[in-house]
Amino acid sequence: MKIRLFCAIALSVILLASCSQGNDQAEKIKALEEKIAAMEGANTPVAADLAQTTTSADPSTLGEFQFSEMEYDFGTINEGQVIERVFNFTNNGQAPLVISNITASCGCTSPDWTKAPVQPGQTGFVKVVFNSTAKSGAQSPTVTIQANTNPTVTRLRMTGSVTPKLGGGAAPAGPVRK
């Protein structure tokens, strides 16, 4: 494909450069077309680092999450409260389940999880801690789990509402007269 692109660009440059030469143009076009045909006819191998292959994942190499719940509604809480929820799971796959990383949707949420591989049929956990300080209104913190599962990404979510503190000693907005 790169060869064709290069040839097309070269052909365009030659055509533009030789517009004033009339008769030579037809000969140059013919020569370029012959070169392109020769290149297309040649069996040029594709470099291994440029080739792309896709293969289906072998089920015997994958773990499989089976969570008892994937979303937790913590209801309505007051600003500043900390909510903890442990999401338990069973590995229903054929291989040890390995969680490679978990990321939180914001700094107000922190995850912890089973670090050791979870053998088929065994259980593990993902603990999510949500700190509602400086949060108000509807909240939906999420953690994204990356593991040797299919699909490779799984998301757990907490939902609820945070009631803001009233007054709370906050500094007044604007200048204060004395």
VMD Tcl script that builds the backbone (N, CA, C; Angstrom):
set m [mol new atoms 534]
animate dup $m
set s [atomselect $m all]
$s set {name element resname resid chain x y z} {
  {N N MET 1 A 0.825 -1.180 0.000}
  {CA C MET 1 A 0.000 0.000 0.000}
  {C C MET 1 A 0.874 1.249 0.000}
  {N N LYS 2 A 1.987 1.209 0.737}
  {CA C LYS 2 A 2.908 2.334 0.741}
  {C C LYS 2 A 3.524 2.521 -0.638}
  {N N ILE 3 A 3.777 1.414 -1.338}
  {CA C ILE 3 A 4.374 1.496 -2.671}
  {C C ILE 3 A 3.400 2.179 -3.616}
  {N N ARG 4 A 2.131 1.801 -3.540}
  {CA C ARG 4 A 1.131 2.425 -4.419}
  {C C ARG 4 A 1.010 3.917 -4.139}
  {N N LEU 5 A 1.001 4.273 -2.877}
  {CA C LEU 5 A 0.911 5.673 -2.504}
  {C C LEU 5 A 2.118 6.434 -3.018}
  {N N PHE 6 A 3.303 5.851 -2.844}
  {CA C PHE 6 A 4.519 6.501 -3.325}
  {C C PHE 6 A 4.463 6.669 -4.833}
  {N N CYS 7 A 4.025 5.639 -5.538}
  {CA C CYS 7 A 3.944 5.710 -7.001}
  {C C CYS 7 A 2.924 6.749 -7.445}
  {N N ALA 8 A 1.800 6.818 -6.750}
  {CA C ALA 8 A 0.776 7.795 -7.117}
  {C C ALA 8 A 1.293 9.209 -6.913}
  {N N ILE 9 A 2.027 9.436 -5.837}
  {CA C ILE 9 A 2.601 10.761 -5.583}
  {C C ILE 9 A 3.649 11.080 -6.639}
  {N N ALA 10 A 4.506 10.099 -6.931}
  {CA C ALA 10 A 5.546 10.316 -7.937}
  {C C ALA 10 A 4.921 10.624 -9.287}
  {N N LEU 11 A 3.872 9.899 -9.639}
  {CA C LEU 11 A 3.183 10.133 -10.909}
  {C C LEU 11 A 2.604 11.536 -10.952}
  {N N SER 12 A 2.011 11.984 -9.857}
  {CA C SER 12 A 1.432 13.330 -9.803}
  {C C SER 12 A 2.509 14.395 -9.961}
  {N N VAL 13 A 3.637 14.209 -9.291}
  {CA C VAL 13 A 4.726 15.185 -9.379}
  {C C VAL 13 A 5.265 15.254 -10.799}
  {N N ILE 14 A 5.445 14.105 -11.418}
  {CA C ILE 14 A 5.974 14.079 -12.788}
  {C C ILE 14 A 4.988 14.723 -13.751}
  {N N LEU 15 A 3.713 14.436 -13.557}
  {CA C LEU 15 A 2.702 15.032 -14.449}
  {C C LEU 15 A 2.675 16.543 -14.306}
  {N N LEU 16 A 2.729 17.023 -13.090}
  {CA C LEU 16 A 2.721 18.469 -12.880}
  {C C LEU 16 A 3.984 19.119 -13.435}
  {N N ALA 17 A 5.113 18.459 -13.264}
  {CA C ALA 17 A 6.379 19.018 -13.723}
  {C C ALA 17 A 6.506 18.992 -15.233}
  {N N SER 18 A 5.824 18.056 -15.869}
  {CA C SER 18 A 6.006 17.906 -17.311}
  {C C SER 18 A 4.815 18.398 -18.126}
  {N N CYS 19 A 3.936 19.179 -17.515}
  {CA C CYS 19 A 2.764 19.666 -18.242}
  {C C CYS 19 A 3.158 20.460 -19.486}
  {N N SER 20 A 4.255 21.149 -19.443}
  {CA C SER 20 A 4.662 21.975 -20.577}
  {C C SER 20 A 5.373 21.173 -21.649}
  {N N GLN 21 A 5.647 19.902 -21.397}
  {CA C GLN 21 A 6.443 19.139 -22.347}
  {C C GLN 21 A 5.597 18.273 -23.269}
  {N N GLY 22 A 4.286 18.272 -23.197}
  {CA C GLY 22 A 3.365 17.644 -24.144}
  {C C GLY 22 A 3.674 16.208 -24.510}
  {N N ASN 23 A 4.501 15.949 -25.555}
  {CA C ASN 23 A 4.749 14.606 -26.092}
  {C C ASN 23 A 5.472 13.698 -25.106}
  {N N ASP 24 A 6.390 14.253 -24.341}
  {CA C ASP 24 A 7.123 13.453 -23.368}
  {C C ASP 24 A 6.212 12.947 -22.249}
  {N N GLN 25 A 5.127 13.649 -22.026}
  {CA C GLN 25 A 4.211 13.302 -20.935}
  {C C GLN 25 A 3.635 11.906 -21.129}
  {N N ALA 26 A 3.182 11.579 -22.299}
  {CA C ALA 26 A 2.585 10.269 -22.563}
  {C C ALA 26 A 3.598 9.155 -22.344}
  {N N GLU 27 A 4.827 9.396 -22.741}
  {CA C GLU 27 A 5.873 8.391 -22.564}
  {C C GLU 27 A 6.191 8.189 -21.081}
  {N N LYS 28 A 6.235 9.263 -20.334}
  {CA C LYS 28 A 6.530 9.172 -18.898}
  {C C LYS 28 A 5.410 8.458 -18.155}
  {N N ILE 29 A 4.184 8.761 -18.544}
  {CA C ILE 29 A 3.036 8.088 -17.909}
  {C C ILE 29 A 3.102 6.594 -18.182}
  {N N LYS 30 A 3.388 6.235 -19.417}
  {CA C LYS 30 A 3.469 4.828 -19.794}
  {C C LYS 30 A 4.570 4.129 -18.994}
  {N N ALA 31 A 5.724 4.785 -18.849}
  {CA C ALA 31 A 6.830 4.194 -18.103}
  {C C ALA 31 A 6.457 4.006 -16.630}
  {N N LEU 32 A 5.799 4.985 -16.042}
  {CA C LEU 32 A 5.369 4.867 -14.642}
  {C C LEU 32 A 4.337 3.768 -14.461}
  {N N GLU 33 A 3.405 3.666 -15.386}
  {CA C GLU 33 A 2.400 2.602 -15.300}
  {C C GLU 33 A 3.042 1.226 -15.386}
  {N N GLU 34 A 4.060 1.101 -16.200}
  {CA C GLU 34 A 4.767 -0.176 -16.304}
  {C C GLU 34 A 5.493 -0.496 -14.994}
  {N N LYS 35 A 6.095 0.518 -14.376}
  {CA C LYS 35 A 6.783 0.308 -13.097}
  {C C LYS 35 A 5.784 -0.105 -12.015}
  {N N ILE 36 A 4.627 0.557 -11.993}
  {CA C ILE 36 A 3.591 0.209 -11.004}
  {C C ILE 36 A 3.122 -1.215 -11.217}
  {N N ALA 37 A 2.863 -1.593 -12.469}
  {CA C ALA 37 A 2.416 -2.947 -12.774}
  {C C ALA 37 A 3.465 -3.966 -12.363}
  {N N ALA 38 A 4.724 -3.656 -12.574}
  {CA C ALA 38 A 5.795 -4.576 -12.179}
  {C C ALA 38 A 5.845 -4.734 -10.668}
  {N N MET 39 A 5.661 -3.622 -9.952}
  {CA C MET 39 A 5.683 -3.691 -8.494}
  {C C MET 39 A 4.490 -4.463 -7.951}
  {N N GLU 40 A 3.325 -4.276 -8.551}
  {CA C GLU 40 A 2.130 -4.990 -8.089}
  {C C GLU 40 A 2.237 -6.470 -8.380}
  {N N GLY 41 A 2.893 -6.811 -9.463}
  {CA C GLY 41 A 3.048 -8.214 -9.839}
  {C C GLY 41 A 4.079 -8.933 -9.000}
  {N N ALA 42 A 5.014 -8.206 -8.430}
  {CA C ALA 42 A 6.064 -8.832 -7.624}
  {C C ALA 42 A 5.490 -9.269 -6.290}
  {N N ASN 43 A 5.928 -10.402 -5.832}
  {CA C ASN 43 A 5.501 -10.897 -4.513}
  {C C ASN 43 A 6.468 -10.386 -3.470}
  {N N THR 44 A 6.227 -9.165 -3.022}
  {CA C THR 44 A 7.098 -8.610 -2.002}
  {C C THR 44 A 6.549 -8.984 -0.636}
  {N N PRO 45 A 7.356 -9.645 0.186}
  {CA C PRO 45 A 6.861 -10.051 1.506}
  {C C PRO 45 A 6.655 -8.834 2.403}
  {N N VAL 46 A 5.680 -8.933 3.281}
  {CA C VAL 46 A 5.406 -7.883 4.245}
  {C C VAL 46 A 6.284 -8.131 5.456}
  {N N ALA 47 A 6.946 -7.088 5.913}
  {CA C ALA 47 A 7.800 -7.226 7.091}
  {C C ALA 47 A 6.969 -7.694 8.280}
  {N N ALA 48 A 7.525 -8.564 9.083}
  {CA C ALA 48 A 6.790 -9.154 10.198}
  {C C ALA 48 A 6.280 -8.107 11.177}
  {N N ASP 49 A 7.031 -7.029 11.378}
  {CA C ASP 49 A 6.584 -6.019 12.328}
  {C C ASP 49 A 5.463 -5.149 11.772}
  {N N LEU 50 A 5.198 -5.237 10.471}
  {CA C LEU 50 A 4.110 -4.470 9.878}
  {C C LEU 50 A 2.838 -5.307 9.725}
  {N N ALA 51 A 2.974 -6.609 9.791}
  {CA C ALA 51 A 1.821 -7.486 9.630}
  {C C ALA 51 A 0.981 -7.468 10.894}
  {N N GLN 52 A -0.341 -7.546 10.723}
  {CA C GLN 52 A -1.246 -7.586 11.868}
  {C C GLN 52 A -2.047 -8.873 11.818}
  {N N THR 53 A -2.129 -9.520 12.938}
  {CA C THR 53 A -2.939 -10.721 13.028}
  {C C THR 53 A -3.820 -10.621 14.257}
  {N N THR 54 A -4.958 -11.230 14.183}
  {CA C THR 54 A -5.834 -11.293 15.342}
  {C C THR 54 A -6.202 -12.747 15.570}
  {N N THR 55 A -6.192 -13.124 16.804}
  {CA C THR 55 A -6.599 -14.476 17.146}
  {C C THR 55 A -7.566 -14.397 18.319}
  {N N SER 56 A -8.466 -15.321 18.359}
  {CA C SER 56 A -9.403 -15.381 19.471}
  {C C SER 56 A -8.661 -15.859 20.713}
  {N N ALA 57 A -9.072 -15.322 21.834}
  {CA C ALA 57 A -8.441 -15.726 23.091}
  {C C ALA 57 A -8.873 -17.143 23.435}
  {N N ASP 58 A -7.934 -17.917 23.898}
  {CA C ASP 58 A -8.196 -19.283 24.319}
  {C C ASP 58 A -8.915 -19.236 25.668}
  {N N PRO 59 A -10.147 -19.771 25.744}
  {CA C PRO 59 A -10.903 -19.714 26.999}
  {C C PRO 59 A -10.160 -20.338 28.177}
  {N N SER 60 A -9.247 -21.265 27.898}
  {CA C SER 60 A -8.523 -21.910 28.997}
  {C C SER 60 A -7.482 -20.983 29.619}
  {N N THR 61 A -7.280 -19.789 29.027}
  {CA C THR 61 A -6.325 -18.827 29.579}
  {C C THR 61 A -7.026 -17.653 30.246}
  {N N LEU 62 A -8.367 -17.689 30.310}
  {CA C LEU 62 A -9.137 -16.556 30.828}
  {C C LEU 62 A -9.841 -16.878 32.139}
  {N N GLY 63 A -9.911 -15.861 32.982}
  {CA C GLY 63 A -10.766 -15.925 34.151}
  {C C GLY 63 A -12.110 -15.318 33.768}
  {N N GLU 64 A -13.089 -15.459 34.642}
  {CA C GLU 64 A -14.413 -14.881 34.359}
  {C C GLU 64 A -15.023 -14.364 35.657}
  {N N PHE 65 A -15.311 -13.043 35.669}
  {CA C PHE 65 A -15.946 -12.443 36.841}
  {C C PHE 65 A -17.394 -12.883 36.943}
  {N N GLN 66 A -17.823 -13.218 38.156}
  {CA C GLN 66 A -19.240 -13.392 38.462}
  {C C GLN 66 A -19.463 -12.613 39.753}
  {N N PHE 67 A -19.891 -11.332 39.602}
  {CA C PHE 67 A -20.135 -10.480 40.765}
  {C C PHE 67 A -21.525 -10.728 41.299}
  {N N SER 68 A -21.680 -10.661 42.621}
  {CA C SER 68 A -23.009 -10.769 43.221}
  {C C SER 68 A -23.809 -9.501 42.921}
  {N N GLU 69 A -23.131 -8.359 42.745}
  {CA C GLU 69 A -23.742 -7.104 42.316}
  {C C GLU 69 A -22.655 -6.266 41.645}
  {N N MET 70 A -23.045 -5.447 40.684}
  {CA C MET 70 A -22.080 -4.598 39.988}
  {C C MET 70 A -22.373 -3.120 40.206}
  {N N GLU 71 A -23.485 -2.830 40.881}
  {CA C GLU 71 A -23.838 -1.447 41.203}
  {C C GLU 71 A -24.419 -1.417 42.610}
  {N N TYR 72 A -24.046 -0.375 43.359}
  {CA C TYR 72 A -24.535 -0.226 44.716}
  {C C TYR 72 A -25.096 1.181 44.878}
  {N N ASP 73 A -26.353 1.263 45.324}
  {CA C ASP 73 A -27.002 2.553 45.576}
  {C C ASP 73 A -26.864 2.861 47.057}
  {N N PHE 74 A -26.062 3.891 47.376}
  {CA C PHE 74 A -25.850 4.240 48.786}
  {C C PHE 74 A -26.899 5.210 49.304}
  {N N GLY 75 A -27.880 5.572 48.492}
  {CA C GLY 75 A -28.975 6.430 48.935}
  {C C GLY 75 A -28.561 7.882 49.035}
  {N N THR 76 A -29.078 8.567 50.055}
  {CA C THR 76 A -28.751 9.978 50.275}
  {C C THR 76 A -27.900 10.080 51.535}
  {N N ILE 77 A -26.751 10.734 51.388}
  {CA C ILE 77 A -25.834 10.907 52.520}
  {C C ILE 77 A -25.507 12.387 52.664}
  {N N ASN 78 A -24.928 12.750 53.800}
  {CA C ASN 78 A -24.495 14.124 54.035}
  {C C ASN 78 A -23.062 14.301 53.538}
  {N N GLU 79 A -22.787 15.493 53.026}
  {CA C GLU 79 A -21.444 15.802 52.545}
  {C C GLU 79 A -20.424 15.530 53.641}
  {N N GLY 80 A -19.338 14.885 53.269}
  {CA C GLY 80 A -18.281 14.549 54.216}
  {C C GLY 80 A -18.303 13.096 54.656}
  {N N GLN 81 A -19.433 12.413 54.452}
  {CA C GLN 81 A -19.499 11.000 54.823}
  {C C GLN 81 A -18.654 10.168 53.853}
  {N N VAL 82 A -18.117 9.071 54.372}
  {CA C VAL 82 A -17.336 8.138 53.558}
  {C C VAL 82 A -18.128 6.836 53.456}
  {N N ILE 83 A -18.306 6.370 52.234}
  {CA C ILE 83 A -19.050 5.131 51.979}
  {C C ILE 83 A -18.070 4.071 51.493}
  {N N GLU 84 A -18.143 2.889 52.077}
  {CA C GLU 84 A -17.328 1.753 51.671}
  {C C GLU 84 A -18.245 0.648 51.193}
  {N N ARG 85 A -17.865 0.011 50.090}
  {CA C ARG 85 A -18.642 -1.135 49.607}
  {C C ARG 85 A -17.675 -2.187 49.085}
  {N N VAL 86 A -17.875 -3.416 49.517}
  {CA C VAL 86 A -17.065 -4.523 49.023}
  {C C VAL 86 A -17.903 -5.290 48.006}
  {N N PHE 87 A -17.394 -5.355 46.773}
  {CA C PHE 87 A -18.024 -6.123 45.701}
  {C C PHE 87 A -17.313 -7.474 45.642}
  {N N ASN 88 A -18.017 -8.540 46.009}
  {CA C ASN 88 A -17.434 -9.883 45.982}
  {C C ASN 88 A -17.685 -10.530 44.628}
  {N N PHE 89 A -16.731 -11.342 44.183}
  {CA C PHE 89 A -16.891 -12.051 42.916}
  {C C PHE 89 A -16.356 -13.467 43.038}
  {N N THR 90 A -16.822 -14.307 42.122}
  {CA C THR 90 A -16.324 -15.669 41.985}
  {C C THR 90 A -15.687 -15.775 40.602}
  {N N ASN 91 A -14.572 -16.492 40.510}
  {CA C ASN 91 A -13.949 -16.738 39.214}
  {C C ASN 91 A -14.625 -17.955 38.596}
  {N N ASN 92 A -15.474 -17.712 37.592}
  {CA C ASN 92 A -16.156 -18.804 36.891}
  {C C ASN 92 A -15.425 -19.197 35.620}
  {N N GLY 93 A -14.188 -18.745 35.453}
  {CA C GLY 93 A -13.400 -19.073 34.268}
  {C C GLY 93 A -12.626 -20.362 34.437}
  {N N GLN 94 A -11.798 -20.653 33.423}
  {CA C GLN 94 A -11.015 -21.887 33.409}
  {C C GLN 94 A -9.568 -21.670 33.851}
  {N N ALA 95 A -9.196 -20.423 34.073}
  {CA C ALA 95 A -7.818 -20.107 34.465}
  {C C ALA 95 A -7.843 -19.174 35.670}
  {N N PRO 96 A -6.726 -19.058 36.369}
  {CA C PRO 96 A -6.670 -18.098 37.473}
  {C C PRO 96 A -6.982 -16.690 36.968}
  {N N LEU 97 A -7.831 -15.974 37.688}
  {CA C LEU 97 A -8.217 -14.611 37.316}
  {C C LEU 97 A -7.218 -13.647 37.951}
  {N N VAL 98 A -6.618 -12.811 37.110}
  {CA C VAL 98 A -5.613 -11.865 37.588}
  {C C VAL 98 A -6.083 -10.457 37.266}
  {N N ILE 99 A -6.284 -9.642 38.302}
  {CA C ILE 99 A -6.627 -8.227 38.112}
  {C C ILE 99 A -5.310 -7.481 37.947}
  {N N SER 100 A -5.117 -6.880 36.775}
  {CA C SER 100 A -3.851 -6.191 36.516}
  {C C SER 100 A -3.884 -4.739 36.958}
  {N N ASN 101 A -5.070 -4.119 36.959}
  {CA C ASN 101 A -5.162 -2.721 37.366}
  {C C ASN 101 A -6.614 -2.355 37.635}
  {N N ILE 102 A -6.805 -1.411 38.539}
  {CA C ILE 102 A -8.126 -0.828 38.766}
  {C C ILE 102 A -7.930 0.675 38.865}
  {N N THR 103 A -8.753 1.431 38.124}
  {CA C THR 103 A -8.688 2.890 38.174}
  {C C THR 103 A -10.042 3.437 38.598}
  {N N ALA 104 A -10.003 4.543 39.336}
  {CA C ALA 104 A -11.225 5.199 39.807}
  {C C ALA 104 A -11.573 6.349 38.878}
  {N N SER 105 A -12.851 6.674 38.812}
  {CA C SER 105 A -13.322 7.739 37.924}
  {C C SER 105 A -12.943 9.123 38.430}
  {N N CYS 106 A -12.643 9.247 39.725}
  {CA C CYS 106 A -12.245 10.555 40.264}
  {C C CYS 106 A -11.416 10.354 41.531}
  {N N GLY 107 A -10.834 11.432 42.013}
  {CA C GLY 107 A -10.004 11.370 43.208}
  {C C GLY 107 A -10.784 11.100 44.480}
  {N N CYS 108 A -12.107 11.221 44.419}
  {CA C CYS 108 A -12.934 10.991 45.599}
  {C C CYS 108 A -13.158 9.506 45.854}
  {N N THR 109 A -12.701 8.661 44.932}
  {CA C THR 109 A -12.945 7.227 45.019}
  {C C THR 109 A -11.618 6.482 45.035}
  {N N SER 110 A -11.482 5.532 45.939}
  {CA C SER 110 A -10.254 4.740 45.974}
  {C C SER 110 A -10.605 3.258 46.038}
  {N N PRO 111 A -9.957 2.462 45.193}
  {CA C PRO 111 A -10.226 1.022 45.173}
  {C C PRO 111 A -9.144 0.215 45.883}
  {N N ASP 112 A -9.521 -0.963 46.312}
  {CA C ASP 112 A -8.602 -1.978 46.815}
  {C C ASP 112 A -9.143 -3.297 46.280}
  {N N TRP 113 A -8.279 -4.306 46.092}
  {CA C TRP 113 A -8.754 -5.536 45.490}
  {C C TRP 113 A -7.852 -6.701 45.846}
  {N N THR 114 A -8.318 -7.892 45.525}
  {CA C THR 114 A -7.551 -9.114 45.720}
  {C C THR 114 A -6.354 -9.052 44.780}
  {N N LYS 115 A -5.156 -9.040 45.341}
  {CA C LYS 115 A -3.938 -8.904 44.525}
  {C C LYS 115 A -3.451 -10.259 43.988}
  {N N ALA 116 A -3.688 -11.316 44.720}
  {CA C ALA 116 A -3.235 -12.646 44.288}
  {C C ALA 116 A -4.183 -13.195 43.216}
  {N N PRO 117 A -3.682 -14.046 42.310}
  {CA C PRO 117 A -4.574 -14.677 41.323}
  {C C PRO 117 A -5.694 -15.449 42.032}
  {N N VAL 118 A -6.904 -15.321 41.502}
  {CA C VAL 118 A -8.057 -16.017 42.074}
  {C C VAL 118 A -8.296 -17.270 41.239}
  {N N GLN 119 A -8.130 -18.423 41.851}
  {CA C GLN 119 A -8.247 -19.700 41.150}
  {C C GLN 119 A -9.693 -19.950 40.714}
  {N N PRO 120 A -9.903 -20.746 39.656}
  {CA C PRO 120 A -11.271 -21.071 39.221}
  {C C PRO 120 A -12.098 -21.618 40.386}
  {N N GLY 121 A -13.312 -21.075 40.531}
  {CA C GLY 121 A -14.210 -21.500 41.603}
  {C C GLY 121 A -13.984 -20.766 42.916}
  {N N GLN 122 A -12.898 -20.020 43.043}
  {CA C GLN 122 A -12.598 -19.302 44.275}
  {C C GLN 122 A -13.177 -17.881 44.218}
  {N N THR 123 A -13.141 -17.179 45.347}
  {CA C THR 123 A -13.717 -15.845 45.420}
  {C C THR 123 A -12.649 -14.790 45.667}
  {N N GLY 124 A -12.969 -13.564 45.280}
  {CA C GLY 124 A -12.110 -12.410 45.508}
  {C C GLY 124 A -12.991 -11.202 45.782}
  {N N PHE 125 A -12.372 -10.038 45.906}
  {CA C PHE 125 A -13.147 -8.838 46.218}
  {C C PHE 125 A -12.558 -7.617 45.528}
  {N N VAL 126 A -13.416 -6.615 45.353}
  {CA C VAL 126 A -13.008 -5.269 44.969}
  {C C VAL 126 A -13.700 -4.349 45.963}
  {N N LYS 127 A -12.904 -3.613 46.750}
  {CA C LYS 127 A -13.466 -2.678 47.730}
  {C C LYS 127 A -13.386 -1.274 47.143}
  {N N VAL 128 A -14.505 -0.552 47.205}
  {CA C VAL 128 A -14.571 0.812 46.689}
  {C C VAL 128 A -14.908 1.736 47.855}
  {N N VAL 129 A -14.103 2.790 48.032}
  {CA C VAL 129 A -14.324 3.776 49.083}
  {C C VAL 129 A -14.607 5.110 48.408}
  {N N PHE 130 A -15.770 5.702 48.734}
  {CA C PHE 130 A -16.184 6.997 48.173}
  {C C PHE 130 A -16.197 8.027 49.293}
  {N N ASN 131 A -15.437 9.112 49.129}
  {CA C ASN 131 A -15.378 10.197 50.101}
  {C C ASN 131 A -16.183 11.366 49.540}
  {N N SER 132 A -17.263 11.727 50.211}
  {CA C SER 132 A -18.181 12.747 49.684}
  {C C SER 132 A -17.788 14.181 50.040}
  {N N THR 133 A -16.625 14.384 50.643}
  {CA C THR 133 A -16.179 15.738 50.968}
  {C C THR 133 A -16.094 16.569 49.684}
  {N N ALA 134 A -16.674 17.770 49.742}
  {CA C ALA 134 A -16.699 18.707 48.602}
  {C C ALA 134 A -17.517 18.180 47.428}
  {N N LYS 135 A -18.425 17.260 47.692}
  {CA C LYS 135 A -19.322 16.736 46.653}
  {C C LYS 135 A -20.746 17.072 47.062}
  {N N SER 136 A -21.597 17.305 46.082}
  {CA C SER 136 A -23.019 17.502 46.379}
  {C C SER 136 A -23.829 17.101 45.168}
  {N N GLY 137 A -25.080 16.751 45.438}
  {CA C GLY 137 A -25.980 16.338 44.362}
  {C C GLY 137 A -25.787 14.876 44.004}
  {N N ALA 138 A -26.273 14.514 42.817}
  {CA C ALA 138 A -26.191 13.126 42.351}
  {C C ALA 138 A -24.736 12.751 42.095}
  {N N GLN 139 A -24.335 11.588 42.576}
  {CA C GLN 139 A -22.972 11.099 42.411}
  {C C GLN 139 A -23.009 9.682 41.853}
  {N N SER 140 A -22.023 9.377 41.024}
  {CA C SER 140 A -21.943 8.046 40.429}
  {C C SER 140 A -20.484 7.637 40.235}
  {N N PRO 141 A -19.731 7.470 41.327}
  {CA C PRO 141 A -18.328 7.071 41.185}
  {C C PRO 141 A -18.221 5.656 40.600}
  {N N THR 142 A -17.225 5.477 39.749}
  {CA C THR 142 A -17.041 4.215 39.036}
  {C C THR 142 A -15.601 3.750 39.180}
  {N N VAL 143 A -15.400 2.434 39.237}
  {CA C VAL 143 A -14.061 1.875 39.139}
  {C C VAL 143 A -14.016 0.969 37.914}
  {N N THR 144 A -12.903 1.054 37.189}
  {CA C THR 144 A -12.707 0.268 35.975}
  {C C THR 144 A -11.647 -0.779 36.258}
  {N N ILE 145 A -12.018 -2.044 36.052}
  {CA C ILE 145 A -11.139 -3.175 36.352}
  {C C ILE 145 A -10.571 -3.717 35.044}
  {N N GLN 146 A -9.258 -3.906 35.009}
  {CA C GLN 146 A -8.603 -4.554 33.873}
  {C C GLN 146 A -8.098 -5.903 34.355}
  {N N ALA 147 A -8.501 -6.954 33.637}
  {CA C ALA 147 A -8.135 -8.308 34.065}
  {C C ALA 147 A -8.054 -9.231 32.853}
  {N N ASN 148 A -7.593 -10.453 33.084}
  {CA C ASN 148 A -7.509 -11.443 32.010}
  {C C ASN 148 A -8.871 -12.122 31.826}
  {N N THR 149 A -9.851 -11.311 31.458}
  {CA C THR 149 A -11.220 -11.772 31.244}
  {C C THR 149 A -11.655 -11.366 29.842}
  {N N ASN 150 A -12.798 -11.824 29.432}
  {CA C ASN 150 A -13.361 -11.409 28.148}
  {C C ASN 150 A -14.767 -10.905 28.401}
  {N N PRO 151 A -14.988 -9.584 28.334}
  {CA C PRO 151 A -14.079 -8.524 27.901}
  {C C PRO 151 A -13.018 -8.238 28.964}
  {N N THR 152 A -11.976 -7.540 28.558}
  {CA C THR 152 A -10.855 -7.284 29.467}
  {C C THR 152 A -11.159 -6.190 30.478}
  {N N VAL 153 A -12.214 -5.400 30.229}
  {CA C VAL 153 A -12.570 -4.296 31.122}
  {C C VAL 153 A -13.948 -4.547 31.730}
  {N N THR 154 A -14.034 -4.373 33.046}
  {CA C THR 154 A -15.299 -4.503 33.776}
  {C C THR 154 A -15.439 -3.261 34.647}
  {N N ARG 155 A -16.667 -2.723 34.771}
  {CA C ARG 155 A -16.896 -1.524 35.576}
  {C C ARG 155 A -17.872 -1.811 36.715}
  {N N LEU 156 A -17.519 -1.264 37.887}
  {CA C LEU 156 A -18.398 -1.309 39.055}
  {C C LEU 156 A -18.778 0.125 39.383}
  {N N ARG 157 A -20.002 0.322 39.862}
  {CA C ARG 157 A -20.484 1.687 40.095}
  {C C ARG 157 A -21.207 1.784 41.431}
  {N N MET 158 A -21.031 2.949 42.065}
  {CA C MET 158 A -21.818 3.310 43.242}
  {C C MET 158 A -22.655 4.514 42.821}
  {N N THR 159 A -23.883 4.588 43.268}
  {CA C THR 159 A -24.733 5.729 42.938}
  {C C THR 159 A -25.409 6.234 44.200}
  {N N GLY 160 A -25.757 7.495 44.191}
  {CA C GLY 160 A -26.459 8.082 45.316}
  {C C GLY 160 A -26.452 9.585 45.222}
  {N N SER 161 A -26.903 10.212 46.281}
  {CA C SER 161 A -26.998 11.664 46.317}
  {C C SER 161 A -26.333 12.175 47.589}
  {N N VAL 162 A -25.651 13.316 47.450}
  {CA C VAL 162 A -24.958 13.919 48.587}
  {C C VAL 162 A -25.628 15.247 48.902}
  {N N THR 163 A -26.074 15.387 50.151}
  {CA C THR 163 A -26.687 16.630 50.621}
  {C C THR 163 A -25.570 17.560 51.090}
  {N N PRO 164 A -25.483 18.774 50.526}
  {CA C PRO 164 A -24.395 19.683 50.908}
  {C C PRO 164 A -24.564 20.173 52.344}
  {N N LYS 165 A -23.425 20.536 52.942}
  {CA C LYS 165 A -23.446 21.107 54.290}
  {C C LYS 165 A -24.094 22.479 54.225}
  {N N LEU 166 A -24.876 22.817 55.240}
  {CA C LEU 166 A -25.481 24.143 55.308}
  {C C LEU 166 A -24.587 25.037 56.134}
  {N N GLY 167 A -24.208 26.161 55.579}
  {CA C GLY 167 A -23.336 27.094 56.311}
  {C C GLY 167 A -21.963 26.498 56.479}
  {N N GLY 168 A -21.802 25.692 57.486}
  {CA C GLY 168 A -20.569 24.967 57.712}
  {C C GLY 168 A -19.350 25.836 57.910}
  {N N GLY 169 A -19.537 27.136 58.226}
  {CA C GLY 169 A -18.389 27.991 58.465}
  {C C GLY 169 A -17.651 28.376 57.206}
  {N N ALA 170 A -18.302 28.280 56.089}
  {CA C ALA 170 A -17.647 28.644 54.837}
  {C C ALA 170 A -17.414 30.143 54.807}
  {N N ALA 171 A -16.358 30.555 54.167}
  {CA C ALA 171 A -16.029 31.973 54.048}
  {C C ALA 171 A -17.093 32.677 53.212}
  {N N PRO 172 A -17.486 33.891 53.556}
  {CA C PRO 172 A -18.483 34.598 52.781}
  {C C PRO 172 A -17.970 34.889 51.380}
  {N N ALA 173 A -18.896 34.952 50.445}
  {CA C ALA 173 A -18.542 35.260 49.072}
  {C C ALA 173 A -18.516 36.759 48.893}
  {N N GLY 174 A -17.367 37.306 48.597}
  {CA C GLY 174 A -17.258 38.752 48.366}
  {C C GLY 174 A -16.652 39.477 49.541}
  {N N PRO 175 A -16.470 40.777 49.415}
  {CA C PRO 175 A -15.841 41.573 50.498}
  {C C PRO 175 A -16.753 41.694 51.706}
  {N N VAL 176 A -16.147 41.817 52.866}
  {CA C VAL 176 A -16.888 41.941 54.119}
  {C C VAL 176 A -16.638 43.355 54.680}
  {N N ARG 177 A -17.733 44.058 55.042}
  {CA C ARG 177 A -17.609 45.391 55.655}
  {C C ARG 177 A -17.566 45.240 57.152}
  {N N LYS 178 A -16.761 46.081 57.762}
  {CA C LYS 178 A -16.682 46.062 59.226}
  {C C LYS 178 A -17.199 47.338 59.791}
}
mol reanalyze $m
mol bondsrecalc $m
mol representation Tube
mol addrep $m
